[in-house]
Amino acid sequence: RPGPATGASTYTAQEDLFFALHQGHGEFGRVVASPDSNNRALSLSAELLALAWELQIPTILLTEKHLSEGMADIGMNHPELPEAKELPGTAGASYQRYAATPNGVSPLVFPGHKCAPDTVVKWTTLEHLENGVRSDAAADIKAMKDKRGLKTKAIQEACSQYQATAEYGEGELLVFAYVSTVLELREAQKYSNRSFKIIAPIYLEPFPYAELEQYRGKEVVVVEHSQSGLFAQFLKIKLDVQVKHLINKYDGRAFDPLELAKQIEELQDA
């Protein structure tokens, strides 16, 4: 899917941020991350796949058409990419697919796998006991919700091993962006007579507070492909930033770096 759109499904947009962050029937842990370059798209895909297996949660690589269909030479000198960890469960008649653990992640066994040929793996889409048998008893529902809630800390710890933000350039003017808009801004830096720093959150959920706390309450500029300024709203919620200027484009086309450089130069009170 190239990106969210109403009546312009073949063009680019960044309008599904909150949908990616909050979609779902009920509450559960997830990881949402956006690559800020073609190179990052490769490494981030590997990171999210590893996290999905390790933590048994959905992970979302949030991108859009301009980045996902763009072409770039990213070279072959990549850092070692993470591999999905095997999580073998204890095979046998006592195996419980939803066993309670300190971090909320239950041991994993696949039906019919050679390491567990005689193990019965039972699961259900309804609320359940540790052995996979469904139950709608109040105590059982709460117990399983509490178990899944334990993953919150595990998710934060697992994500902390990866780069959660990126910054480009120097200047008193702080410009927040994500996905391909970062590439457009980096190109605009080459043509602008005004220096500015680009701040790009890569991991959006869990949010990298430790790396971005220094910008809490600061006056910033936000550049995004959204009519209502979804990314700006998101930053206000997370960091209480003061968005002095929102440079947004929502016609399905990417920013022209020359025009973007001019827009930044003409900003007043920023």
NUFITI-198752 format. One record per residue: residue in three letters; x, y, z of N, C-alpha, C in turn; residue number from 1. Coordinates in steps of 0.001 Angstrom, whole numbers, plus 500000, padded with zeros to 6 digits. Layout:
<pts>
residu;n.east;n.north;n.up;ca.east;ca.north;ca.up;c.east;c.north;c.up;num
ALA;X;Y;Z;X;Y;Z;X;Y;Z;NUM $
...
</pts>
This chain:
<pts>
residu;n.east;n.north;n.up;ca.east;ca.north;ca.up;c.east;c.north;c.up;num
ARG;500851;498806;500000;500000;500000;500000;500881;501236;500000;1 $
PRO;500707;502112;499028;501595;503280;498931;501387;504315;500019;2 $
GLY;500190;504401;500570;499951;505413;501598;498476;505717;501716;3 $
PRO;498080;506398;502780;496666;506726;502979;496216;507810;502019;4 $
ALA;494992;507735;501562;494486;508760;500655;492978;508624;500526;5 $
THR;492330;509727;500234;490908;509724;499912;490773;510161;498465;6 $
GLY;490529;509203;497587;490369;509525;496178;491667;509759;495438;7 $
ALA;492804;509533;496086;494101;509722;495423;495046;508625;495889;8 $
SER;494620;507401;495681;495310;506258;496288;496686;505980;495708;9 $
THR;497040;506601;494595;498355;506347;494009;499354;507451;494318;10 $
TYR;498989;508363;495215;499893;509459;495570;500309;509346;497035;11 $
THR;501187;510231;497460;501785;510089;498786;501059;510916;499843;12 $
ALA;501107;510458;501082;500480;511163;502202;500982;510560;503507;13 $
GLN;500777;511288;504594;501162;510818;505932;499971;510997;506873;14 $
GLU;498830;510479;506478;497584;510779;507175;497072;509653;508063;15 $
ASP;497856;508592;508231;497380;507466;509041;498219;507264;510296;16 $
LEU;498844;508327;510781;499704;508223;511964;498944;507717;513180;17 $
PHE;497840;508373;513521;497082;507975;514713;496424;506608;514531;18 $
PHE;496070;506277;513302;495494;504959;513033;496516;503868;513354;19 $
ALA;497755;504070;512930;498801;503083;513207;499083;502977;514700;20 $
LEU;499016;504104;515399;499341;504129;516824;498238;503551;517703;21 $
HIS;496968;503644;517251;495858;503316;518153;494880;502271;517622;22 $
GLN;495038;501806;516399;494081;500853;515859;494100;499555;516663;23 $
GLY;492962;498874;516670;492906;497582;517336;491682;497443;518212;24 $
HIS;491272;496195;518432;490134;495890;519295;490658;495671;520709;25 $
GLY;490639;496722;521505;491161;496615;522861;492569;497174;522954;26 $
GLU;493200;496933;524095;494534;497471;524362;495577;496359;524300;27 $
PHE;496662;496631;523623;497756;495664;523546;499019;496397;523116;28 $
GLY;500152;495798;523426;501421;496412;523081;501716;496317;521595;29 $
ARG;502421;497322;521102;502840;497329;519699;504076;498210;519565;30 $
VAL;504734;498092;518436;505842;498984;518101;505535;499608;516751;31 $
VAL;505668;500930;516673;505471;501657;515420;506732;502470;515158;32 $
ALA;507297;502319;513978;508518;503049;513650;508502;503463;512186;33 $
SER;509161;504593;511893;509181;505142;510536;510613;505395;510091;34 $
PRO;511013;504853;508956;512366;505104;508449;512494;506519;507897;35 $
ASP;513635;507142;508147;513862;508498;507651;514732;508514;506400;36 $
SER;515011;507335;505851;515819;507243;504634;515637;505856;504035;37 $
ASN;516093;505681;502798;516020;504371;502157;516902;503368;502894;38 $
ASN;518055;503831;503335;518964;502963;504075;518328;502491;505375;39 $
ARG;517690;503423;506063;517047;503092;507338;515880;502116;507131;40 $
ALA;515227;502188;505993;514103;501292;505730;514542;499833;505790;41 $
LEU;515758;499566;505321;516280;498200;505356;516562;497753;506785;42 $
SER;517336;498543;507512;517710;498145;508873;516504;498130;509807;43 $
LEU;515595;499084;509626;514426;499158;510500;513483;497984;510267;44 $
SER;513382;497528;509037;512554;496353;508743;513064;495139;509512;45 $
ALA;514382;494972;509539;514974;493847;510269;514738;493992;511771;46 $
GLU;514868;495209;512284;514648;495447;513713;513213;495105;514108;47 $
LEU;512256;495569;513309;510850;495348;513651;510469;493878;513547;48 $
LEU;511034;493175;512582;510753;491747;512468;511305;490999;513682;49 $
ALA;512512;491375;514106;513104;490741;515284;512278;491020;516533;50 $
LEU;511794;492252;516673;510975;492611;517833;509648;491863;517833;51 $
ALA;509056;491700;516653;507772;491003;516557;507893;489563;517042;52 $
TRP;508984;488890;516650;509186;487511;517075;509538;487435;518556;53 $
GLU;510436;488302;518979;510919;488242;520360;509813;488525;521370;54 $
LEU;508960;489512;521066;507954;489959;522027;506550;489447;521717;55 $
GLN;506374;488811;520555;505070;488292;520128;504016;489400;520132;56 $
ILE;504327;490460;519399;503447;491622;519274;503439;492075;517822;57 $
PRO;502432;492870;517422;502482;493470;516084;503486;494615;516048;58 $
THR;504240;494691;514989;505132;495829;514766;504781;496432;513410;59 $
ILE;504785;497749;513334;504335;498444;512127;505458;499299;511565;60 $
LEU;505826;499042;510326;506774;499887;509604;505949;500937;508871;61 $
LEU;505903;502133;509427;505033;503190;508910;505793;504014;507876;62 $
THR;505417;503859;506634;506079;504585;505559;505027;505179;504641;63 $
GLU;505437;505688;503489;504491;506210;502505;505083;506059;501110;64 $
LYS;504308;506440;500110;504661;506143;498731;506003;506737;498319;65 $
HIS;506241;507988;498684;507445;508666;498203;508707;507924;498632;66 $
LEU;508705;507375;499840;509865;506622;500311;509837;505181;499820;67 $
SER;508679;504536;499915;508612;503110;499597;508812;502820;498117;68 $
GLU;508489;503776;497249;508662;503555;495816;509831;504356;495243;69 $
GLY;510510;505120;496085;511664;505875;495614;512872;504969;495423;70 $
MET;513786;505393;494580;514992;504614;494306;516213;505389;494791;71 $
ALA;517133;504682;495425;518343;505317;495924;519441;504274;496044;72 $
ASP;520674;504706;495868;521831;503841;496053;522200;503874;497528;73 $
ILE;521982;502771;498211;522253;502749;499649;523540;502008;499969;74 $
GLY;524228;501515;498930;525493;500841;499177;525307;499486;499835;75 $
MET;526414;498826;500108;526363;497479;500682;527007;497393;502062;76 $
ASN;527514;498512;502549;528177;498506;503854;527178;498798;504968;77 $
HIS;526356;497810;505268;525346;497978;506305;525845;497389;507620;78 $
PRO;525427;497980;508718;525752;497351;510001;525060;495996;510086;79 $
GLU;525559;495159;510952;524969;493832;511096;523511;493955;511511;80 $
LEU;522636;493346;510734;521209;493445;510998;520802;492426;512059;81 $
PRO;519847;492791;512909;519411;491850;513951;518669;490673;513344;82 $
GLU;518782;489540;513992;518070;488346;513560;516993;488006;514583;83 $
ALA;515907;487457;514082;514827;487058;514979;515313;485937;515901;84 $
LYS;515044;486086;517183;515480;485091;518153;514498;483929;518212;85 $
GLU;515042;482732;518369;514179;481581;518570;513716;481563;520025;86 $
LEU;512446;481289;520212;511882;481239;521562;511249;479870;521787;87 $
PRO;512071;478842;521888;511501;477497;522039;510820;477321;523380;88 $
GLY;509616;476838;523335;508900;476562;524567;509214;475157;525060;89 $
THR;508725;474834;526230;508923;473500;526787;507889;472562;526186;90 $
ALA;508362;471643;525364;507445;470736;524697;506918;469684;525667;91 $
GLY;505782;469125;525311;505220;468069;526131;503778;468347;526497;92 $
ALA;503215;467432;527258;501799;467524;527597;501491;468723;528479;93 $
SER;502486;469240;529174;502247;470344;530103;502388;471720;529439;94 $
TYR;502628;471739;528130;502862;473025;527454;501628;473923;527537;95 $
GLN;501864;475194;527873;500798;476192;527942;501161;477361;527023;96 $
ARG;500350;477548;526009;500656;478583;525019;500676;479974;525641;97 $
TYR;499855;480229;526639;499766;481565;527235;500270;481560;528679;98 $
ALA;501341;480827;528924;501884;480711;530273;502301;482076;530817;99 $
ALA;502017;482299;532087;502403;483551;532737;503912;483586;532941;100 $
THR;504520;484706;532608;505963;484894;532772;506213;486283;533356;101 $
PRO;507403;486532;533903;507681;487845;534500;507558;489014;533531;102 $
ASN;507864;488788;532244;507786;489893;531275;506577;489811;530350;103 $
GLY;505693;488836;530586;504481;488735;529792;504622;487995;528482;104 $
VAL;505833;487574;528126;506067;486869;526862;506078;485372;527128;105 $
SER;505119;484648;526564;505001;483209;526803;505931;482423;525884;106 $
PRO;506436;481265;526349;507266;480407;525500;506498;480000;524247;107 $
LEU;507214;479911;523138;506564;479683;521847;506939;478323;521276;108 $
VAL;505937;477545;520928;506121;476272;520234;505179;476247;519045;109 $
PHE;505679;475797;517898;504840;475706;516706;504244;474310;516591;110 $
PRO;502968;474204;516229;502349;472887;516067;503102;472050;515031;111 $
GLY;503431;470814;515397;504070;469905;514459;505546;470133;514257;112 $
HIS;506142;471075;514971;507574;471329;514803;508375;470125;515293;113 $
LYS;509533;469900;514675;510341;468723;515006;510799;468699;516463;114 $
CYS;510891;469898;517088;511321;469920;518490;510170;469618;519441;115 $
ALA;508952;469560;518911;507795;469293;519768;506765;468464;519013;116 $
PRO;507157;467260;518576;506241;466466;517742;504987;465990;518464;117 $
ASP;505060;465842;519779;503918;465312;520525;503228;466378;521364;118 $
THR;503508;467646;521077;502949;468732;521872;501674;469271;521235;119 $
VAL;500647;469427;522035;499402;470028;521570;499457;471524;521850;120 $
VAL;499311;472313;520795;499327;473771;520933;497904;474265;520722;121 $
LYS;497320;474815;521755;495927;475261;521667;495868;476771;521834;122 $
TRP;495187;477434;520899;494990;478876;521015;493581;479243;520578;123 $
THR;493166;480417;520923;491825;480880;520585;491839;482393;520453;124 $
THR;490909;482916;519687;490805;484370;519534;490031;485003;520679;125 $
LEU;489420;484159;521512;488679;484660;522668;489600;484686;523889;126 $
GLU;489164;485366;524950;489974;485376;526168;490078;483962;526687;127 $
HIS;491167;483664;527417;491505;482273;527664;492290;482090;528954;128 $
LEU;492493;480830;529273;493379;480444;530366;494796;480294;529808;129 $
GLU;495748;479981;530674;497127;479829;530214;497282;478678;529225;130 $
ASN;496430;477658;529332;496544;476507;528439;495798;476698;527120;131 $
GLY;495192;477859;526913;494529;478137;525644;493050;477832;525630;132 $
VAL;492503;477301;526704;491069;477034;526798;490348;478349;527071;133 $
ARG;489312;478635;526297;488618;479916;526428;487951;480050;527788;134 $
SER;487865;481296;528232;487197;481577;529502;486739;483024;529497;135 $
ASP;485523;483257;529980;485034;484629;530106;484799;484996;531572;136 $
ALA;485433;484252;532469;485351;484575;533895;486100;485884;534148;137 $
ALA;485543;486708;535006;486132;488028;535258;487591;487929;535703;138 $
ALA;487888;487004;536602;489253;486862;537115;490224;486451;536014;139 $
ASP;489768;485579;535111;490634;485117;534023;490882;486226;533002;140 $
ILE;489849;486999;532713;490006;488115;531780;491029;489111;532321;141 $
LYS;490887;489446;533591;491816;490405;534205;493236;489851;534233;142 $
ALA;493368;488566;534546;494696;487956;534634;495426;488021;533296;143 $
MET;494711;487737;532207;495351;487770;530894;495660;489198;530453;144 $
LYS;494796;490133;530789;495085;491537;530464;496310;492022;531245;145 $
ASP;496402;491619;532506;497573;491981;533308;498839;491363;532720;146 $
LYS;498725;490125;532258;499877;489447;531647;500358;490210;530417;147 $
ARG;499443;490583;529547;499834;491327;528344;500386;492703;528708;148 $
GLY;499855;493273;529789;500344;494580;530219;501797;494556;530661;149 $
LEU;502273;493388;531101;503668;493273;531518;504630;493480;530354;150 $
LYS;504135;493319;529136;505004;493480;527970;505446;494923;527764;151 $
THR;504746;495870;528382;505084;497280;528183;506547;497548;528503;152 $
LYS;506991;497083;529661;508383;497289;530052;509323;496517;529143;153 $
ALA;508930;495292;528775;509771;494481;527897;509942;495144;526536;154 $
ILE;508875;495762;526036;508940;496456;524750;509899;497637;524830;155 $
GLN;509789;498413;525894;510670;499573;526059;512130;499155;526146;156 $
GLU;512404;498099;526892;513780;497632;527040;514322;497093;525718;157 $
ALA;513503;496367;524980;513959;495793;523716;514227;496873;522675;158 $
CYS;513383;497891;522643;513548;498962;521654;514735;499863;521976;159 $
SER;515130;499909;523244;516206;500813;523652;517554;500443;523041;160 $
GLN;517676;499226;522507;518948;498813;521908;519128;499368;520498;161 $
TYR;518087;499975;519940;518148;500491;518575;518130;502018;518561;162 $
GLN;518594;502595;517457;518579;504050;517315;517142;504519;517166;163 $
ALA;516707;505384;518071;515303;505795;518112;515049;507141;517464;164 $
THR;516089;507957;517287;515937;509279;516675;517144;509566;515798;165 $
ALA;517003;510593;514959;518128;511055;514141;518065;512572;514047;166 $
GLU;519212;513206;513958;519280;514660;513826;520252;515013;512705;167 $
TYR;519898;516070;511967;520719;516491;510834;520864;518008;510849;168 $
GLY;522099;518472;510720;522339;519906;510656;522401;520555;512023;169 $
GLU;522716;521845;512022;522803;522628;513243;522088;523959;513050;170 $
GLY;521590;524504;514114;520919;525797;514056;519944;525953;515198;171 $
GLU;519591;527197;515489;518632;527456;516560;517214;527070;516154;172 $
LEU;516939;527098;514858;515614;526724;514366;515482;525203;514394;173 $
LEU;514485;524703;515127;514262;523267;515278;513117;522833;514378;174 $
VAL;513386;521894;513486;512386;521429;512526;512167;519931;512720;175 $
PHE;510952;519555;513086;510596;518149;513267;509967;517601;511989;176 $
ALA;510317;516372;511653;509728;515704;510490;509937;514204;510644;177 $
TYR;509261;513430;509820;509468;511986;509810;509218;511437;508416;178 $
VAL;509616;510205;508212;509548;509503;506927;510259;510319;505840;179 $
SER;509720;510340;504620;510444;510943;503495;510599;512449;503614;180 $
THR;509794;513089;504444;509928;514535;504626;511321;514882;505147;181 $
VAL;511932;513971;505877;513295;514194;506365;514257;514307;505187;182 $
LEU;514100;513448;504195;514947;513511;503003;514761;514830;502270;183 $
GLU;513521;515284;502178;513232;516547;501494;513850;517723;502245;184 $
LEU;513806;517666;503563;514407;518726;504371;515930;518704;504284;185 $
ARG;516514;517529;504256;517973;517443;504144;518445;518020;502814;186 $
GLU;517658;517827;501789;517993;518428;500493;517796;519940;500555;187 $
ALA;516740;520380;501246;516479;521819;501372;517591;522523;502135;188 $
GLN;518226;521826;503064;519334;522422;503815;520462;522888;502895;189 $
LYS;520623;522215;501776;521703;522562;500847;521449;523900;500154;190 $
TYR;520177;524285;500051;519823;525487;499293;519376;526642;500183;191 $
SER;519150;526379;501445;518621;527414;502328;519727;528330;502848;192 $
ASN;519421;529611;502916;520341;530582;503505;520161;530669;505017;193 $
ARG;519271;529848;505520;518996;529840;506951;519326;528461;507507;194 $
SER;520156;528411;508513;520526;527127;509099;519418;526628;510025;195 $
PHE;519216;525336;510037;518208;524738;510911;518578;523291;511199;196 $
LYS;518103;522813;512335;518343;521432;512739;517100;520596;512467;197 $
ILE;517298;519454;511819;516202;518515;511568;516204;517469;512682;198 $
ILE;515050;517266;513293;514901;516253;514339;513888;515229;513846;199 $
ALA;514327;513990;513731;513485;512945;513152;513287;511796;514135;200 $
PRO;512135;511709;514795;511837;510519;515600;511679;509309;514676;201 $
ILE;512396;508252;514964;512294;507026;514167;511295;506073;514825;202 $
TYR;511502;505797;516094;510528;504998;516848;509463;505939;517406;203 $
LEU;508222;505681;517056;507102;506512;517488;506355;505892;518666;204 $
GLU;506353;504571;518727;505747;503843;519845;506580;502590;520103;205 $
PRO;507239;502472;521251;507239;503437;522348;507999;504710;521981;206 $
PHE;507530;505835;522515;508121;507124;522162;509473;507302;522861;207 $
PRO;510482;507797;522146;511828;507941;522722;511972;509190;523589;208 $
TYR;511340;509173;524748;511381;510342;525636;512812;510708;526034;209 $
ALA;513626;509712;526339;514984;509990;526814;515771;510806;525800;210 $
GLU;515637;510475;524528;516394;511167;523489;515818;512542;523159;211 $
LEU;514509;512718;523339;513860;513957;522894;513404;514860;524035;212 $
GLU;513643;514471;525266;513194;515266;526409;513787;516677;526385;213 $
GLN;514962;516835;525789;515611;518151;525735;514801;519169;524934;214 $
TYR;513850;518690;524124;513046;519600;523308;511670;519873;523915;215 $
ARG;511423;519355;525087;510116;519553;525730;509844;521046;525920;216 $
GLY;508664;521473;525468;508237;522854;525626;508896;523847;524686;217 $
LYS;509777;523377;523798;510485;524293;522902;509580;524746;521752;218 $
GLU;509941;525892;521157;509270;526371;519955;509874;525646;518754;219 $
VAL;509009;525046;517937;509499;524230;516829;508690;524496;515564;220 $
VAL;509238;524015;514460;508549;524001;513174;508309;522534;512824;221 $
VAL;507143;522218;512303;506831;520847;511897;506520;520835;510407;222 $
VAL;507129;519905;509692;506902;519751;508254;506324;518360;508021;223 $
GLU;505174;518287;507363;504539;516984;507156;503541;517009;506007;224 $
HIS;503171;515799;505562;502161;515628;504516;500827;515277;505178;225 $
SER;500183;516261;505779;498910;516050;506464;498180;517372;506551;226 $
GLN;496904;517380;506211;496123;518617;506232;495913;519133;507647;227 $
SER;495628;518239;508578;495298;518656;509942;496509;518702;510868;228 $
GLY;497687;518375;510356;498880;518416;511188;498926;517312;512222;229 $
LEU;498764;516068;511788;498734;514939;512724;500049;514790;513483;230 $
PHE;501154;514931;512776;502458;514783;513427;502689;515902;514437;231 $
ALA;502245;517102;514099;502355;518233;515027;501528;517968;516284;232 $
GLN;500315;517437;516111;499476;517101;517266;500150;516045;518134;233 $
PHE;500738;515071;517484;501432;513986;518179;502573;514533;519035;234 $
LEU;503351;515453;518483;504476;516033;519215;504007;516894;520386;235 $
LYS;502880;517576;520211;502324;518370;521312;501944;517466;522480;236 $
ILE;501353;516323;522166;500944;515384;523206;502161;514820;523933;237 $
LYS;503169;514441;523181;504321;513757;523764;505320;514701;524430;238 $
LEU;505549;515880;523827;506614;516758;524309;506142;518148;524701;239 $
ASP;504848;518410;524548;504316;519731;524878;505072;520834;524137;240 $
VAL;505473;520551;522898;506186;521555;522107;505221;522648;521663;241 $
GLN;505760;523824;521389;504982;524930;520847;505244;524988;519344;242 $
VAL;504270;524558;518570;504430;524536;517117;504189;525946;516584;243 $
LYS;505269;526671;516355;505169;528048;515870;504717;528090;514418;244 $
HIS;505163;527102;513650;504797;527061;512238;504601;525610;511808;245 $
LEU;503523;525369;511080;503264;524069;510470;503356;524239;508960;246 $
ILE;504336;523602;508367;504472;523603;506909;503925;522267;506429;247 $
ASN;502741;522298;505885;502117;521043;505470;501726;521080;503996;248 $
LYS;501715;519901;503421;501396;519738;501998;500522;518499;501890;249 $
TYR;499386;518625;501233;498443;517501;501195;497784;517362;499828;250 $
ASP;498579;517580;498774;498076;517408;497412;498586;516120;496770;251 $
GLY;499170;515238;497574;499654;513966;497063;501055;514008;496502;252 $
ARG;501647;515194;496430;502983;515329;495864;504012;515598;496959;253 $
ALA;505248;515250;496669;506330;515489;497617;506690;516969;497651;254 $
PHE;507367;517379;498713;507872;518747;498799;508995;518947;497787;255 $
ASP;508997;520100;497138;510131;520496;496308;511178;521106;497244;256 $
PRO;512391;520567;497299;513399;521082;498232;513678;522575;498076;257 $
LEU;513660;523087;496849;513903;524514;496633;512779;525350;497237;258 $
GLU;511538;524925;497014;510403;525647;497581;510395;525530;499106;259 $
LEU;510765;524361;499595;510800;524144;501038;511865;525031;501687;260 $
ALA;513008;525146;501046;514067;526015;501564;513589;527459;501639;261 $
LYS;512857;527889;500621;512342;529261;500598;511311;529474;501698;262 $
GLN;510427;528489;501894;509412;528598;502946;510055;528734;504324;263 $
ILE;511111;527992;504554;511788;528056;505847;512486;529401;506027;264 $
GLU;513070;529916;504961;513739;531218;505036;512750;532335;505355;265 $
GLU;511510;532186;504899;510518;533247;505057;509735;533158;506363;266 $
LEU;510012;532165;507181;509296;532031;508448;509569;533231;509345;267 $
GLN;508521;533733;509951;508635;534862;510868;508500;534372;512309;268 $
ASP;509205;535035;513223;509126;534706;514655;509475;533251;514924;269 $
ALA;510444;532748;514213;510871;531362;514416;512392;531299;514450;270 $
</pts>
